[in-house]
Amino acid sequence: DVSKWQKDIDWKQVKESGVEFAMIRLGTQIGPHEDSKLDDYFLKNIQGAKEVGIKVGVYYYSYASSKKEARKQAKWVVKNLKGFDLDLPVVFDWECYSMFNSFSISLHDLNRIAESFLSVIQHSGYQPMLYASKNYLEKIWTSFDSKVWLAHYTAHTDYQGDYLMWQLTNHGIISGIQGEVDINLGYFKK
């Protein structure tokens, strides 16, 4: 999975190294209660990956603290996907657990917030997915049904739930990408 942090990517080299799919950050919420911003490299990345035949999906990094805010973000994502055919899901990525108490929401509320985002994505014709670590999938994201992108940095995961993708390290090296990059395995139907 890639974002502005990987800067310019040589997608031809990435393809030649055996990569079959990429999750591309479409955008992020600038901060709590702030607006959405397109990732600086989103257009370059999605166009570059598609040009060489790499399957693509996208993710959005959110600080949403209400269902209304999550729906607004999902609509923004859909608007910015116009003209792009995706092969893989649109992912809700919420990782601001250290700020959780300042949002004045419950864990139940957080699950409903994710549901709100993912529902808009699904009703817009895209496959929705939730990104989360093993620990948070087992303790926080428990009260709704969604496809899962599991983050668990280990050689052999012991996560018992279903997942469609597994992010197994953030220290991967791939030709065509400068520096380290997250590596994922996908369990997609051919």
Secondary structure as a PSIPRED ss2 file (coil, helix, strand):
# PSIPRED VFORMAT (PSIPRED V4.0)

   1 D C   1.000  0.000  0.000
   2 V E   0.000  0.000  1.000
   3 S C   1.000  0.000  0.000
   4 K H   0.000  1.000  0.000
   5 W H   0.000  1.000  0.000
   6 Q H   0.000  1.000  0.000
   7 K C   1.000  0.000  0.000
   8 D C   1.000  0.000  0.000
   9 I C   1.000  0.000  0.000
  10 D C   1.000  0.000  0.000
  11 W H   0.000  1.000  0.000
  12 K H   0.000  1.000  0.000
  13 Q H   0.000  1.000  0.000
  14 V H   0.000  1.000  0.000
  15 K H   0.000  1.000  0.000
  16 E H   0.000  1.000  0.000
  17 S C   1.000  0.000  0.000
  18 G C   1.000  0.000  0.000
  19 V C   1.000  0.000  0.000
  20 E C   1.000  0.000  0.000
  21 F E   0.000  0.000  1.000
  22 A E   0.000  0.000  1.000
  23 M E   0.000  0.000  1.000
  24 I E   0.000  0.000  1.000
  25 R E   0.000  0.000  1.000
  26 L E   0.000  0.000  1.000
  27 G E   0.000  0.000  1.000
  28 T E   0.000  0.000  1.000
  29 Q E   0.000  0.000  1.000
  30 I C   1.000  0.000  0.000
  31 G C   1.000  0.000  0.000
  32 P C   1.000  0.000  0.000
  33 H C   1.000  0.000  0.000
  34 E C   1.000  0.000  0.000
  35 D C   1.000  0.000  0.000
  36 S E   0.000  0.000  1.000
  37 K E   0.000  0.000  1.000
  38 L E   0.000  0.000  1.000
  39 D C   1.000  0.000  0.000
  40 D C   1.000  0.000  0.000
  41 Y C   1.000  0.000  0.000
  42 F H   0.000  1.000  0.000
  43 L H   0.000  1.000  0.000
  44 K H   0.000  1.000  0.000
  45 N H   0.000  1.000  0.000
  46 I H   0.000  1.000  0.000
  47 Q H   0.000  1.000  0.000
  48 G H   0.000  1.000  0.000
  49 A H   0.000  1.000  0.000
  50 K H   0.000  1.000  0.000
  51 E H   0.000  1.000  0.000
  52 V C   1.000  0.000  0.000
  53 G C   1.000  0.000  0.000
  54 I C   1.000  0.000  0.000
  55 K E   0.000  0.000  1.000
  56 V E   0.000  0.000  1.000
  57 G E   0.000  0.000  1.000
  58 V E   0.000  0.000  1.000
  59 Y E   0.000  0.000  1.000
  60 Y E   0.000  0.000  1.000
  61 Y E   0.000  0.000  1.000
  62 S E   0.000  0.000  1.000
  63 Y C   1.000  0.000  0.000
  64 A C   1.000  0.000  0.000
  65 S C   1.000  0.000  0.000
  66 S C   1.000  0.000  0.000
  67 K H   0.000  1.000  0.000
  68 K H   0.000  1.000  0.000
  69 E H   0.000  1.000  0.000
  70 A H   0.000  1.000  0.000
  71 R H   0.000  1.000  0.000
  72 K H   0.000  1.000  0.000
  73 Q H   0.000  1.000  0.000
  74 A H   0.000  1.000  0.000
  75 K H   0.000  1.000  0.000
  76 W H   0.000  1.000  0.000
  77 V H   0.000  1.000  0.000
  78 V H   0.000  1.000  0.000
  79 K H   0.000  1.000  0.000
  80 N H   0.000  1.000  0.000
  81 L C   1.000  0.000  0.000
  82 K C   1.000  0.000  0.000
  83 G C   1.000  0.000  0.000
  84 F C   1.000  0.000  0.000
  85 D C   1.000  0.000  0.000
  86 L C   1.000  0.000  0.000
  87 D C   1.000  0.000  0.000
  88 L C   1.000  0.000  0.000
  89 P C   1.000  0.000  0.000
  90 V E   0.000  0.000  1.000
  91 V E   0.000  0.000  1.000
  92 F E   0.000  0.000  1.000
  93 D E   0.000  0.000  1.000
  94 W E   0.000  0.000  1.000
  95 E C   1.000  0.000  0.000
  96 C C   1.000  0.000  0.000
  97 Y H   0.000  1.000  0.000
  98 S H   0.000  1.000  0.000
  99 M H   0.000  1.000  0.000
 100 F H   0.000  1.000  0.000
 101 N H   0.000  1.000  0.000
 102 S H   0.000  1.000  0.000
 103 F H   0.000  1.000  0.000
 104 S C   1.000  0.000  0.000
 105 I C   1.000  0.000  0.000
 106 S C   1.000  0.000  0.000
 107 L H   0.000  1.000  0.000
 108 H H   0.000  1.000  0.000
 109 D H   0.000  1.000  0.000
 110 L H   0.000  1.000  0.000
 111 N H   0.000  1.000  0.000
 112 R H   0.000  1.000  0.000
 113 I H   0.000  1.000  0.000
 114 A H   0.000  1.000  0.000
 115 E H   0.000  1.000  0.000
 116 S H   0.000  1.000  0.000
 117 F H   0.000  1.000  0.000
 118 L H   0.000  1.000  0.000
 119 S H   0.000  1.000  0.000
 120 V H   0.000  1.000  0.000
 121 I H   0.000  1.000  0.000
 122 Q H   0.000  1.000  0.000
 123 H H   0.000  1.000  0.000
 124 S C   1.000  0.000  0.000
 125 G C   1.000  0.000  0.000
 126 Y C   1.000  0.000  0.000
 127 Q C   1.000  0.000  0.000
 128 P E   0.000  0.000  1.000
 129 M E   0.000  0.000  1.000
 130 L E   0.000  0.000  1.000
 131 Y E   0.000  0.000  1.000
 132 A E   0.000  0.000  1.000
 133 S E   0.000  0.000  1.000
 134 K H   0.000  1.000  0.000
 135 N H   0.000  1.000  0.000
 136 Y H   0.000  1.000  0.000
 137 L H   0.000  1.000  0.000
 138 E H   0.000  1.000  0.000
 139 K H   0.000  1.000  0.000
 140 I C   1.000  0.000  0.000
 141 W C   1.000  0.000  0.000
 142 T C   1.000  0.000  0.000
 143 S C   1.000  0.000  0.000
 144 F C   1.000  0.000  0.000
 145 D C   1.000  0.000  0.000
 146 S C   1.000  0.000  0.000
 147 K E   0.000  0.000  1.000
 148 V E   0.000  0.000  1.000
 149 W E   0.000  0.000  1.000
 150 L E   0.000  0.000  1.000
 151 A E   0.000  0.000  1.000
 152 H C   1.000  0.000  0.000
 153 Y C   1.000  0.000  0.000
 154 T C   1.000  0.000  0.000
 155 A C   1.000  0.000  0.000
 156 H C   1.000  0.000  0.000
 157 T C   1.000  0.000  0.000
 158 D C   1.000  0.000  0.000
 159 Y C   1.000  0.000  0.000
 160 Q C   1.000  0.000  0.000
 161 G C   1.000  0.000  0.000
 162 D C   1.000  0.000  0.000
 163 Y C   1.000  0.000  0.000
 164 L C   1.000  0.000  0.000
 165 M E   0.000  0.000  1.000
 166 W E   0.000  0.000  1.000
 167 Q E   0.000  0.000  1.000
 168 L E   0.000  0.000  1.000
 169 T E   0.000  0.000  1.000
 170 N E   0.000  0.000  1.000
 171 H E   0.000  0.000  1.000
 172 G E   0.000  0.000  1.000
 173 I C   1.000  0.000  0.000
 174 I C   1.000  0.000  0.000
 175 S C   1.000  0.000  0.000
 176 G C   1.000  0.000  0.000
 177 I C   1.000  0.000  0.000
 178 Q C   1.000  0.000  0.000
 179 G C   1.000  0.000  0.000
 180 E C   1.000  0.000  0.000
 181 V E   0.000  0.000  1.000
 182 D E   0.000  0.000  1.000
 183 I E   0.000  0.000  1.000
 184 N E   0.000  0.000  1.000
 185 L E   0.000  0.000  1.000
 186 G E   0.000  0.000  1.000
 187 Y C   1.000  0.000  0.000
 188 F C   1.000  0.000  0.000
 189 K C   1.000  0.000  0.000
 190 K C   1.000  0.000  0.000
